Amino acid sequence: MSGRGVWLRARARLRRFPAALAACGDQAAAYGRCVAAAAAGPAELRRDTCLEEFQALRECFARAVRLCPR
């Protein structure tokens, strides 16, 4: 049994990633700012601190991947 088909599908998804990231620049920047602000202080970064921003980025990626040509 060959794993070649798995790698071909994975490479195809990775080729679409730059377009998806470009389409979600605002959401990615907002998430990055939130994580940076949460990690900048003396307190440690906690789980779900930036959950709202992460969910917005995740939804944007899902929309962008559906719209990107294969």
Biopython code that builds the backbone (N, CA, C, O; Angstrom):
import numpy as np
from Bio.PDB.StructureBuilder import StructureBuilder

atoms = [
    (1, "MET", "N", (0.840, -1.172, 0.000)),
    (1, "MET", "CA", (0.000, 0.000, 0.000)),
    (1, "MET", "C", (0.888, 1.238, 0.000)),
    (1, "MET", "O", (1.834, 1.332, 0.782)),
    (2, "SER", "N", (0.582, 2.179, -0.873)),
    (2, "SER", "CA", (1.431, 3.355, -1.048)),
    (2, "SER", "C", (0.829, 4.577, -0.376)),
    (2, "SER", "O", (-0.389, 4.761, -0.371)),
    (3, "GLY", "N", (1.684, 5.403, 0.186)),
    (3, "GLY", "CA", (1.247, 6.648, 0.799)),
    (3, "GLY", "C", (1.375, 7.826, -0.145)),
    (3, "GLY", "O", (1.215, 8.974, 0.269)),
    (4, "ARG", "N", (1.662, 7.556, -1.406)),
    (4, "ARG", "CA", (1.897, 8.624, -2.386)),
    (4, "ARG", "C", (0.689, 9.548, -2.523)),
    (4, "ARG", "O", (0.854, 10.766, -2.599)),
    (5, "GLY", "N", (-0.500, 8.998, -2.555)),
    (5, "GLY", "CA", (-1.707, 9.813, -2.702)),
    (5, "GLY", "C", (-1.899, 10.768, -1.532)),
    (5, "GLY", "O", (-2.369, 11.892, -1.709)),
    (6, "VAL", "N", (-1.539, 10.321, -0.354)),
    (6, "VAL", "CA", (-1.653, 11.166, 0.835)),
    (6, "VAL", "C", (-0.741, 12.374, 0.697)),
    (6, "VAL", "O", (-1.156, 13.500, 0.973)),
    (7, "TRP", "N", (0.497, 12.151, 0.270)),
    (7, "TRP", "CA", (1.450, 13.252, 0.126)),
    (7, "TRP", "C", (1.043, 14.202, -0.982)),
    (7, "TRP", "O", (1.246, 15.410, -0.858)),
    (8, "LEU", "N", (0.481, 13.695, -2.049)),
    (8, "LEU", "CA", (0.036, 14.569, -3.138)),
    (8, "LEU", "C", (-1.095, 15.483, -2.671)),
    (8, "LEU", "O", (-1.119, 16.666, -3.010)),
    (9, "ARG", "N", (-2.028, 14.938, -1.898)),
    (9, "ARG", "CA", (-3.126, 15.762, -1.367)),
    (9, "ARG", "C", (-2.608, 16.793, -0.372)),
    (9, "ARG", "O", (-3.060, 17.938, -0.363)),
    (10, "ALA", "N", (-1.662, 16.385, 0.462)),
    (10, "ALA", "CA", (-1.094, 17.314, 1.445)),
    (10, "ALA", "C", (-0.355, 18.447, 0.744)),
    (10, "ALA", "O", (-0.481, 19.604, 1.145)),
    (11, "ARG", "N", (0.404, 18.137, -0.284)),
    (11, "ARG", "CA", (1.126, 19.176, -1.035)),
    (11, "ARG", "C", (0.148, 20.126, -1.726)),
    (11, "ARG", "O", (0.390, 21.331, -1.787)),
    (12, "ALA", "N", (-0.937, 19.594, -2.239)),
    (12, "ALA", "CA", (-1.933, 20.445, -2.894)),
    (12, "ALA", "C", (-2.544, 21.416, -1.890)),
    (12, "ALA", "O", (-2.759, 22.582, -2.220)),
    (13, "ARG", "N", (-2.827, 20.961, -0.678)),
    (13, "ARG", "CA", (-3.367, 21.852, 0.359)),
    (13, "ARG", "C", (-2.341, 22.911, 0.743)),
    (13, "ARG", "O", (-2.689, 24.079, 0.920)),
    (14, "LEU", "N", (-1.086, 22.511, 0.872)),
    (14, "LEU", "CA", (-0.041, 23.466, 1.249)),
    (14, "LEU", "C", (0.189, 24.518, 0.170)),
    (14, "LEU", "O", (0.542, 25.653, 0.490)),
    (15, "ARG", "N", (0.002, 24.173, -1.081)),
    (15, "ARG", "CA", (0.148, 25.159, -2.159)),
    (15, "ARG", "C", (-0.927, 26.233, -2.092)),
    (15, "ARG", "O", (-0.703, 27.355, -2.547)),
    (16, "ARG", "N", (-2.083, 25.911, -1.538)),
    (16, "ARG", "CA", (-3.169, 26.890, -1.417)),
    (16, "ARG", "C", (-3.024, 27.769, -0.179)),
    (16, "ARG", "O", (-3.702, 28.789, -0.062)),
    (17, "PHE", "N", (-2.144, 27.383, 0.748)),
    (17, "PHE", "CA", (-2.015, 28.108, 2.011)),
    (17, "PHE", "C", (-1.629, 29.576, 1.833)),
    (17, "PHE", "O", (-2.243, 30.416, 2.491)),
    (18, "PRO", "N", (-0.656, 29.951, 0.991)),
    (18, "PRO", "CA", (-0.309, 31.374, 0.858)),
    (18, "PRO", "C", (-1.490, 32.242, 0.415)),
    (18, "PRO", "O", (-1.641, 33.367, 0.892)),
    (19, "ALA", "N", (-2.315, 31.738, -0.481)),
    (19, "ALA", "CA", (-3.482, 32.507, -0.920)),
    (19, "ALA", "C", (-4.488, 32.666, 0.217)),
    (19, "ALA", "O", (-5.087, 33.730, 0.379)),
    (20, "ALA", "N", (-4.670, 31.619, 0.994)),
    (20, "ALA", "CA", (-5.591, 31.697, 2.131)),
    (20, "ALA", "C", (-5.066, 32.677, 3.168)),
    (20, "ALA", "O", (-5.833, 33.459, 3.730)),
    (21, "LEU", "N", (-3.764, 32.638, 3.424)),
    (21, "LEU", "CA", (-3.177, 33.554, 4.394)),
    (21, "LEU", "C", (-3.297, 34.998, 3.916)),
    (21, "LEU", "O", (-3.578, 35.890, 4.715)),
    (22, "ALA", "N", (-3.089, 35.235, 2.634)),
    (22, "ALA", "CA", (-3.209, 36.589, 2.089)),
    (22, "ALA", "C", (-4.640, 37.094, 2.204)),
    (22, "ALA", "O", (-4.866, 38.284, 2.428)),
    (23, "ALA", "N", (-5.593, 36.207, 2.055)),
    (23, "ALA", "CA", (-7.004, 36.608, 2.144)),
    (23, "ALA", "C", (-7.413, 36.907, 3.576)),
    (23, "ALA", "O", (-8.425, 37.570, 3.801)),
    (24, "CYS", "N", (-6.645, 36.431, 4.549)),
    (24, "CYS", "CA", (-7.009, 36.582, 5.967)),
    (24, "CYS", "C", (-5.995, 37.424, 6.733)),
    (24, "CYS", "O", (-5.788, 37.218, 7.928)),
    (25, "GLY", "N", (-5.377, 38.353, 6.057)),
    (25, "GLY", "CA", (-4.339, 39.169, 6.679)),
    (25, "GLY", "C", (-4.820, 39.962, 7.877)),
    (25, "GLY", "O", (-4.112, 40.055, 8.880)),
    (26, "ASP", "N", (-6.010, 40.533, 7.793)),
    (26, "ASP", "CA", (-6.523, 41.331, 8.916)),
    (26, "ASP", "C", (-6.765, 40.462, 10.148)),
    (26, "ASP", "O", (-6.432, 40.854, 11.267)),
    (27, "GLN", "N", (-7.340, 39.291, 9.938)),
    (27, "GLN", "CA", (-7.614, 38.384, 11.054)),
    (27, "GLN", "C", (-6.312, 37.838, 11.649)),
    (27, "GLN", "O", (-6.193, 37.695, 12.866)),
    (28, "ALA", "N", (-5.340, 37.536, 10.786)),
    (28, "ALA", "CA", (-4.055, 37.034, 11.270)),
    (28, "ALA", "C", (-3.333, 38.107, 12.088)),
    (28, "ALA", "O", (-2.727, 37.809, 13.117)),
    (29, "ALA", "N", (-3.403, 39.351, 11.622)),
    (29, "ALA", "CA", (-2.765, 40.443, 12.351)),
    (29, "ALA", "C", (-3.438, 40.668, 13.707)),
    (29, "ALA", "O", (-2.757, 40.895, 14.706)),
    (30, "ALA", "N", (-4.750, 40.606, 13.743)),
    (30, "ALA", "CA", (-5.473, 40.793, 15.004)),
    (30, "ALA", "C", (-5.124, 39.687, 15.994)),
    (30, "ALA", "O", (-4.938, 39.955, 17.180)),
    (31, "TYR", "N", (-5.035, 38.463, 15.523)),
    (31, "TYR", "CA", (-4.674, 37.346, 16.397)),
    (31, "TYR", "C", (-3.235, 37.508, 16.895)),
    (31, "TYR", "O", (-2.951, 37.280, 18.071)),
    (32, "GLY", "N", (-2.346, 37.896, 16.011)),
    (32, "GLY", "CA", (-0.954, 38.107, 16.397)),
    (32, "GLY", "C", (-0.805, 39.210, 17.431)),
    (32, "GLY", "O", (-0.043, 39.070, 18.387)),
    (33, "ARG", "N", (-1.532, 40.307, 17.243)),
    (33, "ARG", "CA", (-1.488, 41.400, 18.217)),
    (33, "ARG", "C", (-2.000, 40.939, 19.572)),
    (33, "ARG", "O", (-1.430, 41.292, 20.605)),
    (34, "CYS", "N", (-3.068, 40.156, 19.577)),
    (34, "CYS", "CA", (-3.638, 39.667, 20.826)),
    (34, "CYS", "C", (-2.654, 38.763, 21.560)),
    (34, "CYS", "O", (-2.462, 38.908, 22.768)),
    (35, "VAL", "N", (-2.036, 37.840, 20.847)),
    (35, "VAL", "CA", (-1.080, 36.918, 21.468)),
    (35, "VAL", "C", (0.139, 37.693, 21.976)),
    (35, "VAL", "O", (0.622, 37.437, 23.079)),
    (36, "ALA", "N", (0.632, 38.633, 21.178)),
    (36, "ALA", "CA", (1.786, 39.424, 21.594)),
    (36, "ALA", "C", (1.473, 40.239, 22.848)),
    (36, "ALA", "O", (2.296, 40.326, 23.759)),
    (37, "ALA", "N", (0.287, 40.832, 22.890)),
    (37, "ALA", "CA", (-0.098, 41.628, 24.058)),
    (37, "ALA", "C", (-0.264, 40.747, 25.292)),
    (37, "ALA", "O", (0.110, 41.141, 26.397)),
    (38, "ALA", "N", (-0.817, 39.570, 25.105)),
    (38, "ALA", "CA", (-1.039, 38.664, 26.239)),
    (38, "ALA", "C", (0.278, 38.096, 26.769)),
    (38, "ALA", "O", (0.406, 37.831, 27.965)),
    (39, "ALA", "N", (1.249, 37.912, 25.885)),
    (39, "ALA", "CA", (2.526, 37.329, 26.284)),
    (39, "ALA", "C", (3.535, 38.379, 26.737)),
    (39, "ALA", "O", (4.584, 38.021, 27.273)),
    (40, "ALA", "N", (3.251, 39.652, 26.539)),
    (40, "ALA", "CA", (4.217, 40.704, 26.826)),
    (40, "ALA", "C", (4.362, 40.998, 28.312)),
    (40, "ALA", "O", (5.437, 41.398, 28.759)),
    (41, "GLY", "N", (3.327, 40.813, 29.062)),
    (41, "GLY", "CA", (3.367, 41.145, 30.480)),
    (41, "GLY", "C", (4.050, 40.081, 31.309)),
    (41, "GLY", "O", (4.506, 39.067, 30.780)),
    (42, "PRO", "N", (4.120, 40.312, 32.608)),
    (42, "PRO", "CA", (4.758, 39.341, 33.486)),
    (42, "PRO", "C", (3.915, 38.073, 33.700)),
    (42, "PRO", "O", (4.443, 37.031, 34.087)),
    (43, "ALA", "N", (2.614, 38.169, 33.448)),
    (43, "ALA", "CA", (1.753, 36.991, 33.601)),
    (43, "ALA", "C", (1.980, 36.035, 32.428)),
    (43, "ALA", "O", (2.352, 36.455, 31.332)),
    (44, "GLU", "N", (1.753, 34.764, 32.674)),
    (44, "GLU", "CA", (1.940, 33.782, 31.607)),
    (44, "GLU", "C", (0.739, 33.772, 30.669)),
    (44, "GLU", "O", (-0.368, 34.157, 31.044)),
    (45, "LEU", "N", (0.982, 33.328, 29.461)),
    (45, "LEU", "CA", (-0.060, 33.238, 28.449)),
    (45, "LEU", "C", (-1.007, 32.106, 28.826)),
    (45, "LEU", "O", (-0.561, 30.990, 29.090)),
    (46, "ARG", "N", (-2.275, 32.374, 28.853)),
    (46, "ARG", "CA", (-3.284, 31.380, 29.246)),
    (46, "ARG", "C", (-4.069, 30.897, 28.031)),
    (46, "ARG", "O", (-4.236, 31.614, 27.045)),
    (47, "ARG", "N", (-4.536, 29.683, 28.133)),
    (47, "ARG", "CA", (-5.363, 29.101, 27.082)),
    (47, "ARG", "C", (-6.643, 29.922, 26.930)),
    (47, "ARG", "O", (-7.195, 30.409, 27.917)),
    (48, "ASP", "N", (-7.103, 30.069, 25.713)),
    (48, "ASP", "CA", (-8.341, 30.770, 25.355)),
    (48, "ASP", "C", (-8.292, 32.273, 25.602)),
    (48, "ASP", "O", (-9.333, 32.930, 25.590)),
    (49, "THR", "N", (-7.096, 32.830, 25.825)),
    (49, "THR", "CA", (-6.979, 34.270, 26.007)),
    (49, "THR", "C", (-7.416, 35.000, 24.739)),
    (49, "THR", "O", (-8.096, 36.024, 24.813)),
    (50, "CYS", "N", (-7.033, 34.487, 23.597)),
    (50, "CYS", "CA", (-7.334, 35.119, 22.312)),
    (50, "CYS", "C", (-8.278, 34.247, 21.486)),
    (50, "CYS", "O", (-8.162, 34.177, 20.263)),
    (51, "LEU", "N", (-9.195, 33.598, 22.154)),
    (51, "LEU", "CA", (-10.087, 32.652, 21.487)),
    (51, "LEU", "C", (-10.932, 33.315, 20.406)),
    (51, "LEU", "O", (-11.099, 32.753, 19.324)),
    (52, "GLU", "N", (-11.461, 34.490, 20.681)),
    (52, "GLU", "CA", (-12.314, 35.175, 19.701)),
    (52, "GLU", "C", (-11.535, 35.488, 18.421)),
    (52, "GLU", "O", (-12.044, 35.278, 17.320)),
    (53, "GLU", "N", (-10.314, 35.986, 18.559)),
    (53, "GLU", "CA", (-9.482, 36.306, 17.399)),
    (53, "GLU", "C", (-9.089, 35.035, 16.646)),
    (53, "GLU", "O", (-9.057, 35.022, 15.416)),
    (54, "PHE", "N", (-8.788, 33.956, 17.398)),
    (54, "PHE", "CA", (-8.421, 32.698, 16.766)),
    (54, "PHE", "C", (-9.584, 32.127, 15.960)),
    (54, "PHE", "O", (-9.395, 31.648, 14.842)),
    (55, "GLN", "N", (-10.775, 32.179, 16.524)),
    (55, "GLN", "CA", (-11.945, 31.656, 15.811)),
    (55, "GLN", "C", (-12.223, 32.454, 14.544)),
    (55, "GLN", "O", (-12.604, 31.882, 13.523)),
    (56, "ALA", "N", (-12.036, 33.773, 14.601)),
    (56, "ALA", "CA", (-12.229, 34.596, 13.410)),
    (56, "ALA", "C", (-11.219, 34.215, 12.333)),
    (56, "ALA", "O", (-11.570, 34.130, 11.156)),
    (57, "LEU", "N", (-9.967, 33.985, 12.727)),
    (57, "LEU", "CA", (-8.935, 33.576, 11.778)),
    (57, "LEU", "C", (-9.247, 32.198, 11.203)),
    (57, "LEU", "O", (-9.101, 31.979, 10.001)),
    (58, "ARG", "N", (-9.669, 31.283, 12.043)),
    (58, "ARG", "CA", (-9.999, 29.929, 11.590)),
    (58, "ARG", "C", (-11.159, 29.933, 10.589)),
    (58, "ARG", "O", (-11.112, 29.234, 9.577)),
    (59, "GLU", "N", (-12.181, 30.711, 10.873)),
    (59, "GLU", "CA", (-13.317, 30.808, 9.955)),
    (59, "GLU", "C", (-12.900, 31.431, 8.627)),
    (59, "GLU", "O", (-13.343, 31.000, 7.563)),
    (60, "CYS", "N", (-12.045, 32.447, 8.700)),
    (60, "CYS", "CA", (-11.563, 33.075, 7.472)),
    (60, "CYS", "C", (-10.774, 32.073, 6.630)),
    (60, "CYS", "O", (-10.970, 31.993, 5.417)),
    (61, "PHE", "N", (-9.881, 31.307, 7.268)),
    (61, "PHE", "CA", (-9.136, 30.283, 6.541)),
    (61, "PHE", "C", (-10.068, 29.276, 5.884)),
    (61, "PHE", "O", (-9.858, 28.892, 4.734)),
    (62, "ALA", "N", (-11.081, 28.854, 6.600)),
    (62, "ALA", "CA", (-12.019, 27.869, 6.047)),
    (62, "ALA", "C", (-12.725, 28.434, 4.822)),
    (62, "ALA", "O", (-12.882, 27.739, 3.819)),
    (63, "ARG", "N", (-13.151, 29.698, 4.900)),
    (63, "ARG", "CA", (-13.793, 30.336, 3.738)),
    (63, "ARG", "C", (-12.816, 30.482, 2.581)),
    (63, "ARG", "O", (-13.165, 30.206, 1.434)),
    (64, "ALA", "N", (-11.598, 30.911, 2.875)),
    (64, "ALA", "CA", (-10.602, 31.136, 1.824)),
    (64, "ALA", "C", (-10.222, 29.832, 1.135)),
    (64, "ALA", "O", (-10.040, 29.812, -0.082)),
    (65, "VAL", "N", (-10.100, 28.760, 1.878)),
    (65, "VAL", "CA", (-9.735, 27.478, 1.283)),
    (65, "VAL", "C", (-10.845, 26.978, 0.372)),
    (65, "VAL", "O", (-10.580, 26.405, -0.685)),
    (66, "ARG", "N", (-12.087, 27.197, 0.784)),
    (66, "ARG", "CA", (-13.206, 26.779, -0.090)),
    (66, "ARG", "C", (-13.227, 27.583, -1.378)),
    (66, "ARG", "O", (-13.640, 27.064, -2.415)),
    (67, "LEU", "N", (-12.792, 28.839, -1.340)),
    (67, "LEU", "CA", (-12.845, 29.702, -2.519)),
    (67, "LEU", "C", (-11.615, 29.584, -3.406)),
    (67, "LEU", "O", (-11.668, 29.953, -4.579)),
    (68, "CYS", "N", (-10.489, 29.069, -2.862)),
    (68, "CYS", "CA", (-9.266, 28.951, -3.640)),
    (68, "CYS", "C", (-9.419, 27.847, -4.684)),
    (68, "CYS", "O", (-9.952, 26.777, -4.392)),
    (69, "PRO", "N", (-8.951, 28.112, -5.895)),
    (69, "PRO", "CA", (-9.023, 27.051, -6.917)),
    (69, "PRO", "C", (-8.070, 25.922, -6.572)),
    (69, "PRO", "O", (-7.005, 26.140, -5.994)),
    (70, "ARG", "N", (-8.463, 24.738, -6.929)),
    (70, "ARG", "CA", (-7.621, 23.563, -6.660)),
    (70, "ARG", "C", (-6.683, 23.314, -7.780)),
    (70, "ARG", "O", (-5.898, 22.368, -7.729)),
]
sb = StructureBuilder()
sb.init_structure("model")
sb.init_model(0)
sb.init_chain("A")
sb.init_seg("    ")
for serial, (resi, resn, name, xyz) in enumerate(atoms, 1):
    if name == "N":
        sb.init_residue(resn, " ", resi, " ")
    sb.init_atom(name, np.array(xyz, "f"), 0.0, 1.0, " ", f" {name:<3s}", serial, name[0])
structure = sb.get_structure()
